[in-house]
Amino acid sequence: MSPMSLYRMPLSAEQGWPELAKSHPGLARLFLFLVLPLSLVPPAMLYYAGTQHPEIFPPEIGHKAWGQVAVVFFLAEIGTLLFMGWLIRQVAASHRLTLDYHDAYMVASIAPVPMWLSSLGLLIPDLTTAVIIAIGGLALSCGLVYHGIESLCRTREDVIAANIVQIVIGAGLIAWALLLLVALA
C-alpha cells in the first residue's frame, strides 16, 4: 500500500481500503503496531499540556494529577475502541450488510488515528487551536469510518453508509465526552 493511498483513505473507498482488505492484517498486529503506539499520544499530550501549560485549561481542572488523568484516559480509549468495533459490526448487521468482526475491528482501529494525532495540537499552548485541530481529526475519522464501511461492506449505498457512520460517530462522540469527563473529573 502506497503512502498516497493511506492519505486518501478518509476520502475514498477505492484508495487504500481494498489493499488493506486484501492484505488482511491480523488484529494483534494492528493493536501492537498501530493502536497501542498511537493511542498513547493523547494521554501523553494531556499530561504534557497539564503539566507544562495548565493555564490553557479552566481553573478547576488546571491543577489535576495529570499522570492519573493520562492513565485513566488511556484505559478508557482502549475500552472505547473495543466497544466501537462491536458497535460497527452490529450496526452494519442491522442494515443487512456483511461485515465480519475482523473487518469491524480493523475499521475501529484505523478510524481514530486522525483524532489520536490531532492531540498533538496540545503542544501549542492555546486551547482554541487544539480544539480546531481536534475537529479536523474528527472529520477525517468520520471519513475513515464512512469509506471503510463502504469498501469493506461492498456497498455503494451512500444513505446506508452515512447512517452507519452517524450512529457509530454519535456513539463515539458520547464515549469521548464521557471519557473526558471521567479523566478530568
C-alpha positions, 0 to 999 in steps of 0.5 A: 500500500502506497503512502498516497493511498493511506492519505486518501483513505478518509476520502475514498473507498477505492484508495487504500481500503481494498489493499488493506482488505486484501492484505488482511492484517491480523488484529494483534498486529494492528493493536501492537503496531498501530493502536497501542503506539498511537493511542498513547499520544493523547494521554501523553499530550494531556499530561504534557499540556497539564503539566507544562501549560495548565493555564490553557485549561479552566481553573478547576481542572488546571491543577489535576494529577495529570499522570492519573488523568493520562492513565485513566484516559488511556484505559478508557480509549482502549475500552472505547475502541473495543466497544466501537468495533462491536458497535460497527459490526452490529450496526452494519448487521442491522442494515443487512450488510456483511461485515465480519468482526475482523473487518469491524475491528480493523475499521475501529482501529484505523478510524481514530488515528486522525483524532489520536494525532490531532492531540498533538495540537496540545503542544501549542499552548492555546486551547482554541487551536487544539480544539480546531485541530481536534475537529479536523481529526474528527472529520477525517475519522468520520471519513475513515469510518464512512469509506471503510464501511463502504469498501469493506461492506461492498456497498455503494449505498451512500444513505446506508453508509452515512447512517452507519457512520452517524450512529457509530460517530454519535456513539463515539462522540458520547464515549469521548465526552464521557471519557473526558469527563471521567479523566478530568473529573 
